[in-house]
Amino acid sequence: MEEEPWSRATLRVWAGEMTVAEIGAALKIDGAECGDGLWCVDAGGCDLHLDDLLKLVEALLAEHREVLLEVAARCEVDLFVSWSPKEGQDSVCLGPDLIRSLGELGAHVVMDTLTG
């Protein structure tokens, strides 16, 4: 039986000049510590298509732009994108507004695929 495709998009902030607790308090976004020196927030759930998750990330970045810029000046930020691509060929679309928002933060985009 073929597994259903899944995807995940996680905005991650690496503790630099701030602690994970300070990051969470500053951002006031429903996120959590998700590793040693790492704060993160998942956009949506694994049952959403990756393009829809990326739109949610774009909205999150727009809504919290000012505070994210302040935090990004003191910590590294990235967007971790993980998905199980469809067999054959699959694509991911990063729109210009998402790219612009991530660029303002100096954020990297980390792509992680899981193939069977």
ABEGO torsion letter per residue (X at the ends): XBBBBBBBBBBBBBBBABBAAAAAAAAGBBBBBAEBGBBBBBBEBAABBAAAAAAAAAAAAAAAAAAAAAAAAABBBBBBBBBBBBBGBBBBBBBAAAAAAAAAAGBBBBBBBBBX
